């Protein structure tokens, strides 16, 4: 399918905005500067995005690969499915730009809290949805406890990944992920087989609060 002028203009603006956000910071990168760098008029830009924050959101979605269609993970193996979700990585082609832009993004989100909340939701929703689906299937098959607190479970699964991302963000996209260890540790702690063994050994059943 041939690229339309509108599509080409859209991509030019995204790339120009990404460069300027990373080079100057988000607040300092004006829509005028983005229009000049992209060669696309401000009027056209505002036809595609309501404001700079809408453009920034799409830039961040692009470089983190969140514009890709969410893949359903259902191999029948809870640990393998959890591992697949927890080890997903953003596109390697944007790694340098992500590293340059993230400090500015964190600072901007701290000041513009409504945008920061929207961004965190956009980042967290896809993996959270995938993990909940895996947990539901595990419960339905009887390999995870029926009374499993899924919100707590998702927090336990994503917490280590967020810690690794925030405090070890100098690691490249080719570095080994802790995802497999997180998935395996969760399984050892929460599988129905483990609970059955504990109850057989005389440990009381854990009550859901």
Secondary structure, DSSP 4 states (H G I P E B T S, - for coil): -PPPHHHHHHHHHHHHHHHHHHHH-TTT--HHHHHHHHT--HHHHHHH-SSHHHHHHHHHHHHTTTTSPPPP--SS-HHHHHHHHHT----GGGHHHHHHHHHHHHHHHHHSHHHHHHHHHHHHHHHHHHHHHHHHHHHHTTSB-TT--HHHHHHHHHHHHHHHHHHSTTS-TTSPPSHHHHHHHHHHHHBHHHHHHHHHTTPPPPPP-
